[in-house]
Amino acid sequence: MKSPSIIAKMLSIFLALIAAMILFRIFYSGTLSYIFMSWNIFLAWVPYIISTYLSVYSKKEKWKQLFLFCTWLLFFPNALYIVTDLVHLQDERNMPWYFDAMLLFASAFAGLLLAFVSLKNVERYFLSFLSQRLVNMLIPALLFLGSFGVYLGRFQRWNSWNIVDAPFALSLNILHYVINPFENIKVWAVTFLFTIVYSLLYYSIKILPKAFAEK
């Protein structure tokens, strides 16, 4: 049996810490205010798990590979989305603000790790049959789509599963933004802002090993 990778172990520790903090918060405050973080963390874990199967499916039929990739792309924004949960930070009388700040920060960081590790797995998958130059152009495009998904989730309250239970309404909403870009400046401004920040974070994390190795 293959032992868990270092990143998998680190992610498990992070998620265990977040779970413990949520349980402590429930016990200390007597409320379930932040229980939603458990669901958001679970949704962020989904694209990471899916991405680990891409290398396995690389030898299977193309339609299976495409289905797996599209499923990953559908859930990918959920991992990036957790950063926006920082809006929930407020000075509650029944809980110290610094505890909530650490809980939300740890959750956001874990979400980004899950997102970027899954994106790295996707990048590695693409490199198995595409050139480095083409992959370098695809990654920002995927982060753009992920950022747009974050906008749809945070501001329009759409969820990944709405593509199944409300595909027509979701498609019309997206189509409206696409064919009327100047009437929806905020949509694209937020999407581009998220894309730039996520891209800088992703490429910064990628070069960290080299940066730490420099003397």
VOMARZA-94974 format. One line per 5 residues: number of its first residue (from 1); their letters; for each residue x, y, z of N, C-alpha, C, O. Coordinates in steps of 0.05 Angstrom, whole numbers, m for minus. Example, Ala and Ser with C-alpha at 12.3 -4.5 7.8 and 13.67 -1.06 7.14 Angstrom:
1) AS) 264/m114/156/246/m90/156/264/m66/156/285/m66/169  257/m45/142/273/m21/143/258/1/157/268/23/161 $
//
This chain:
1) MKSPS) 17/m24/0/0/0/0/18/25/0/36/27/16  11/44/m18/27/68/m21/23/86/3/0/92/11  45/95/15/43/113/39/35/141/30/42/149/8  21/156/47/13/183/40/37/201/34/57/199/47  33/219/15/55/238/9/58/258/31/41/260/49 $
6) IIAKM) 80/273/30/85/294/51/63/315/50/53/323/71  55/323/26/34/344/24/7/333/35/m8/348/48  2/307/30/m23/295/41/m23/295/71/m43/300/84  0/288/83/2/288/112/m1/316/123/m15/320/143  11/336/110/9/364/120/m20/374/118/m30/387/136 $
11) LSIFL) m33/367/96/m61/375/92/m79/362/114/m97/374/124  m73/337/120/m88/323/140/m85/336/168/m104/338/183  m61/344/174/m56/358/199/m71/385/200/m83/391/220  m70/399/178/m85/425/176/m115/421/180/m127/435/196  m126/401/167/m154/396/169/m162/386/197/m184/393/206 $
16) ALIAA) m145/371/209/m150/362/237/m150/386/256/m166/387/274  m131/404/251/m130/428/268/m155/445/264/m167/454/284  m164/449/240/m188/465/234/m213/452/247/m229/465/259  m215/425/245/m237/411/257/m237/414/287/m258/418/299  m213/413/299/m211/417/328/m219/445/336/m232/449/357 $
21) MILFR) m211/465/320/m218/492/326/m248/497/324/m260/512/340  m260/485/304/m289/488/300/m304/475/324/m323/487/335  m295/451/333/m308/438/356/m304/454/381/m322/457/397  m280/466/385/m275/482/408/m293/507/408/m303/515/428  m296/519/384/m313/543/381/m342/536/389/m355/552/402 $
26) IFYSG) m352/513/380/m379/505/387/m382/502/417/m402/511/428  m362/489/429/m363/484/458/m361/511/474/m375/515/493  m342/528/465/m337/553/480/m359/573/477/m368/586/496  m369/577/452/m389/597/447/m418/588/450/m436/604/455  m422/562/449/m449/551/451/m466/556/426/m490/554/427 $
31) TLSYI) m452/562/404/m467/567/378/m454/551/356/m432/540/359  m469/549/334/m460/534/311/m453/553/288/m454/546/264  m445/578/295/m441/599/275/m421/591/253/m426/597/229  m400/577/260/m379/571/240/m379/542/231/m360/532/219  m401/528/236/m402/500/228/m401/497/198/m394/476/187 $
36) FMSWN) m409/519/183/m408/518/154/m380/514/143/m377/505/120  m360/521/159/m332/517/150/m326/488/145/m310/481/127  m339/470/159/m334/441/155/m343/433/127/m328/418/114  m366/443/118/m376/437/92/m358/449/70/m352/436/50  m349/474/75/m332/487/55/m305/473/53/m294/471/31 $
41) IFLAW) m294/464/75/m269/449/74/m273/423/59/m255/415/43  m295/410/63/m301/385/49/m302/390/18/m290/375/3  m316/411/11/m318/418/m18/m291/425/m30/m285/419/m53  m273/437/m13/m246/444/m23/m229/418/m26/m211/418/m43  m235/398/m10/m221/373/m12/m227/357/m37/m211/342/m47 $
46) VPYII) m252/361/m47/m261/346/m71/m243/349/m95/m235/329/m107  m237/374/m104/m219/376/m128/m191/365/m123/m179/354/m142  m182/366/m99/m156/354/m93/m156/324/m97/m139/313/m109  m177/311/m86/m180/282/m89/m183/275/m119/m170/256/m128  m200/289/m133/m204/284/m162/m178/286/m177/m172/270/m194 $
51) STYLS) m162/307/m171/m137/311/m186/m117/289/m182/m100/284/m200  m118/274/m160/m99/252/m155/m105/229/m173/m88/211/m176  m129/228/m185/m135/206/m203/m129/212/m233/m131/194/m250  m121/236/m238/m115/243/m266/m92/227/m278/m94/218/m301  m71/222/m262/m49/206/m272/m58/177/m278/m48/164/m296 $
56) VYSKK) m76/167/m261/m87/140/m265/m103/138/m290/m102/118/m305  m119/159/m295/m137/159/m318/m124/167/m344/m136/167/m366  m98/175/m343/m84/184/m367/m81/162/m388/m76/168/m411  m84/137/m380/m82/115/m398/m109/104/m407/m111/85/m423  m130/116/m396/m157/106/m402/m169/122/m426/m156/139/m438 $
61) EKWKQ) m194/115/m433/m207/128/m456/m208/158/m452/m210/168/m430  m207/173/m475/m206/202/m474/m231/213/m460/m229/233/m446  m254/201/m465/m279/212/m453/m278/210/m423/m290/227/m409  m265/189/m412/m263/187/m384/m244/208/m372/m250/219/m351  m223/213/m387/m204/234/m378/m218/261/m378/m214/278/m360 $
66) LFLFC) m233/266/m400/m247/292/m403/m268/295/m381/m271/317/m369  m282/274/m375/m303/275/m354/m290/281/m327/m300/297/m311  m267/268/m321/m254/272/m296/m243/301/m293/m246/314/m273  m232/311/m316/m221/338/m315/m244/358/m312/m241/377/m296  m266/355/m326/m289/373/m324/m301/373/m295/m310/393/m285 $
71) TWLLF) m301/349/m283/m311/347/m255/m292/362/m237/m301/376/m219  m266/359/m241/m247/375/m225/m251/405/m229/m252/419/m209  m254/414/m254/m258/442/m259/m283/453/m246/m284/476/m238  m304/436/m245/m329/444/m233/m326/450/m203/m338/468/m193  m310/433/m190/m306/436/m161/m282/453/m153/m280/461/m130 $
76) FPNAL) m265/459/m172/m240/474/m167/m246/501/m153/m232/508/m134  m266/517/m162/m271/542/m148/m278/540/m118/m273/559/m103  m288/516/m110/m294/513/m82/m270/515/m64/m272/525/m41  m247/507/m74/m222/509/m58/m213/538/m56/m203/547/m35  m215/552/m79/m207/580/m79/m227/597/m63/m219/618/m52 $
81) YIVTD) m251/589/m62/m273/604/m50/m269/609/m20/m277/630/m10  m256/591/m6/m253/593/23/m240/619/31/m245/629/53  m223/630/14/m210/655/21/m231/677/26/m227/694/43  m253/676/11/m273/697/14/m289/693/40/m305/711/47  m286/671/54/m300/667/79/m289/686/100/m301/688/122 $
86) LVHLQ) m268/700/94/m257/720/113/m277/743/118/m275/757/138  m297/745/101/m318/766/105/m334/760/130/m348/777/140  m333/735/140/m349/728/163/m336/737/189/m348/734/211  m311/747/187/m297/755/212/m311/779/224/m314/800/211  m319/776/248/m331/798/262/m326/795/292/m321/773/302 $
91) DERNM) m329/817/306/m323/817/335/m348/808/350/m364/825/358  m350/782/354/m373/771/368/m368/772/398/m345/767/407  m388/777/413/m385/778/442/m380/751/455/m369/748/477  m389/730/441/m387/703/453/m362/688/443/m359/665/449  m345/702/428/m320/689/418/m299/710/413/m305/730/400 $
96) PWYFD) m274/707/423/m253/726/417/m248/729/387/m248/709/373  m245/753/378/m242/758/349/m217/745/338/m217/736/315  m196/744/355/m171/732/345/m173/702/340/m159/692/323  m190/689/355/m194/660/350/m207/656/323/m199/639/308  m228/671/318/m242/669/292/m223/677/269/m224/665/248 $
101) AMLLF) m206/697/274/m187/705/254/m168/682/247/m163/678/223  m158/668/267/m140/646/262/m155/623/249/m143/609/232  m180/618/257/m195/596/245/m200/602/215/m196/584/199  m208/626/209/m214/633/181/m188/634/165/m188/626/142  m166/644/177/m141/645/163/m131/616/157/m122/610/135 $
106) ASAFA) m132/599/177/m123/571/173/m139/557/152/m129/542/136  m165/563/152/m183/550/133/m177/561/105/m176/545/85  m173/587/102/m166/599/76/m140/588/66/m137/582/42  m120/585/84/m94/575/75/m96/546/67/m85/538/47  m112/530/82/m116/502/75/m130/500/48/m124/483/31 $
111) GLLLA) m150/517/44/m164/518/18/m146/523/m5/m147/511/m26  m128/543/m1/m109/550/m23/m90/527/m28/m83/521/m51  m81/514/m7/m63/491/m10/m77/469/m26/m65/457/m45  m101/463/m19/m117/442/m33/m121/450/m62/m119/434/m80  m126/476/m67/m130/486/m94/m105/484/m111/m105/474/m133 $
116) FVSLK) m83/493/m99/m58/494/m114/m45/467/m118/m33/462/m139  m48/449/m99/m37/422/m103/m53/408/m125/m42/394/m141  m80/412/m124/m96/400/m145/m89/412/m172/m89/397/m192  m85/438/m173/m77/451/m198/m50/441/m208/m46/437/m233  m32/436/m190/m6/425/m198/m9/397/m209/5/390/m228 $
121) NVERY) m27/381/m198/m32/355/m209/m44/356/m237/m37/340/m254  m61/376/m241/m73/380/m268/m51/389/m287/m50/380/m310  m34/407/m278/m12/416/m295/7/393/m303/15/391/m326  12/376/m284/29/352/m290/15/333/m310/28/322/m327  m11/331/m307/m27/315/m326/m25/326/m354/m21/311/m373 $
126) FLSFL) m29/352/m357/m28/365/m383/0/362/m396/2/359/m420  21/363/m379/48/361/m390/54/334/m401/73/330/m416  37/314/m395/42/287/m405/35/285/m435/43/266/m449  20/305/m446/13/304/m474/13/332/m488/7/334/m511  19/353/m472/20/380/m484/48/392/m479/62/384/m461 $
131) SQRLV) 55/412/m495/80/425/m491/80/444/m467/58/452/m458  103/450/m456/106/467/m433/94/495/m439/81/507/m422  99/504/m463/89/531/m471/59/532/m470/47/552/m460  46/512/m481/17/512/m481/5/509/m453/m15/521/m446  18/492/m437/9/489/m409/12/515/m394/m5/522/m377 $
136) NMLIP) 33/530/m399/37/556/m386/15/575/m392/9/593/m376  2/572/m415/m20/590/m422/m46/579/m410/m65/594/m405  m48/553/m406/m72/541/m396/m76/546/m366/m99/550/m357  m55/547/m351/m57/550/m322/m71/576/m314/m89/576/m298  m62/600/m325/m76/625/m319/m106/623/m328/m123/635/m314 $
141) ALLFL) m111/610/m350/m139/607/m359/m156/592/m339/m179/599/m334  m144/571/m328/m158/555/m308/m163/571/m282/m184/569/m270  m143/587/m275/m146/604/m251/m167/626/m256/m181/634/m238  m169/635/m281/m190/654/m288/m217/642/m286/m236/654/m274  m220/618/m296/m246/604/m294/m253/598/m264/m276/601/m256 $
146) GSFGV) m232/591/m249/m236/586/m221/m245/611/m206/m262/610/m189  m233/634/m213/m239/659/m201/m268/668/m208/m282/679/m192  m275/663/m233/m303/669/m241/m323/652/m225/m344/661/m217  m315/627/m220/m332/609/m204/m334/620/m176/m355/618/m163  m312/631/m165/m313/643/m138/m332/666/m138/m348/669/m118 $
151) YLGRF) m332/682/m159/m351/705/m160/m380/695/m160/m397/705/m145  m385/675/m177/m412/664/m178/m421/653/m151/m444/655/m144  m402/641/m137/m409/629/m111/m413/650/m89/m432/649/m74  m395/670/m87/m396/689/m66/m417/711/m70/m432/717/m52  m419/721/m95/m437/743/m100/m465/735/m111/m485/748/m105 $
156) QRWNS) m465/713/m126/m491/704/m137/m502/679/m123/m524/671/m129  m486/668/m105/m495/645/m88/m501/620/m104/m518/604/m96  m487/617/m127/m489/592/m142/m471/571/m129/m451/578/m117  m478/545/m132/m462/523/m122/m454/505/m145/m467/506/m167  m434/488/m141/m425/470/m162/m447/451/m172/m449/445/m196 $
161) WNIVD) m464/442/m153/m485/423/m161/m508/436/m176/m526/422/m185  m508/463/m177/m530/476/m192/m528/470/m222/m548/475/m237  m505/461/m231/m503/453/m259/m520/429/m265/m526/423/m288  m529/415/m244/m546/391/m247/m575/398/m241/m593/391/m256  m580/413/m218/m607/418/m211/m619/445/m221/m643/449/m220 $
166) APFAL) m601/462/m232/m611/487/m244/m594/496/m267/m584/519/m268  m589/478/m286/m570/484/m308/m579/507/m326/m562/523/m335  m605/509/m331/m615/530/m348/m611/558/m336/m601/576/m350  m619/561/m311/m616/587/m298/m587/595/m295/m580/618/m299  m570/576/m288/m541/581/m285/m529/589/m312/m514/608/m313 $
171) SLNIL) m536/575/m333/m526/581/m360/m534/609/m369/m519/624/m381  m560/616/m364/m569/642/m371/m555/664/m356/m548/685/m368  m549/660/m331/m535/679/m315/m507/684/m326/m498/707/m329  m493/662/m331/m466/664/m342/m466/677/m370/m449/694/m376  m485/669/m387/m487/680/m414/m492/710/m413/m481/725/m429 $
176) HYVIN) m508/719/m394/m513/748/m391/m487/763/m385/m483/784/m397  m470/752/m368/m444/765/m362/m426/765/m387/m411/785/m391  m427/744/m402/m409/741/m425/m416/759/m448/m399/772/m460  m442/761/m454/m451/777/m477/m455/807/m470/m459/823/m488  m455/813/m444/m458/841/m436/m435/848/m416/m441/856/m393 $
181) PFENI) m410/847/m426/m388/852/m408/m387/880/m396/m379/884/m373  m395/900/m413/m393/928/m403/m415/935/m384/m413/954/m369  m436/919/m383/m458/923/m364/m451/909/m338/m465/912/m318  m430/893/m338/m423/877/m315/m393/881/m309/m378/861/m305  m385/906/m308/m357/912/m302/m347/900/m276/m325/890/m274 $
186) KVWAV) m365/902/m255/m357/892/m229/m351/862/m230/m332/853/m217  m367/847/m245/m363/818/m247/m335/812/m257/m320/796/m245  m327/825/m279/m301/819/m291/m278/832/m277/m256/822/m277  m283/855/m264/m262/867/m248/m255/850/m224/m231/845/m218  m275/839/m210/m271/821/m188/m257/795/m197/m238/786/m185 $
191) TFLFT) m266/785/m220/m255/760/m231/m225/764/m238/m209/747/m231  m219/786/m251/m191/791/m258/m174/796/m233/m151/787/m232  m185/810/m213/m170/815/m189/m163/788/m175/m141/783/m167  m184/771/m172/m179/745/m161/m159/729/m177/m141/715/m165  m161/730/m203/m143/715/m220/m114/724/m216/m96/707/m214 $
196) IVYSL) m109/750/m215/m82/760/m211/m71/751/m184/m48/742/m182  m87/754/m163/m77/747/m136/m72/717/m134/m51/708/m124  m91/701/m144/m88/671/m143/m63/663/m160/m49/645/m152  m60/675/m183/m37/668/m200/m11/675/m186/8/658/m187  m9/698/m174/16/706/m160/21/686/m137/44/679/m132 $
201) LYYSI) 1/679/m122/4/660/m100/13/633/m110/30/620/m99  0/624/m132/7/597/m142/36/596/m152/50/577/m145  44/615/m168/71/615/m178/92/621/m156/115/612/m158  84/636/m136/102/641/m113/107/615/m98/130/609/m91  86/599/m93/89/574/m79/106/554/m96/122/539/m84 $
206) KILPK) 103/555/m122/118/537/m139/148/542/m138/164/524/m140  156/568/m134/185/574/m134/196/574/m106/220/579/m103  180/569/m86/190/570/m58/213/550/m54/233/557/m41  211/525/m64/234/507/m59/260/518/m70/281/515/m58  259/530/m94/283/541/m106/293/565/m90/317/569/m86 $
211) AFAEK) 273/582/m80/280/605/m64/294/598/m38/313/611/m29  283/577/m25/295/568/0/323/555/m4/339/555/14  327/545/m28/353/532/m34/375/552/m40/398/545/m39  367/576/m46/387/597/m53/402/606/m28/391/607/m6  428/611/m32/445/620/m10/447/651/m10/460/662/7 $
//
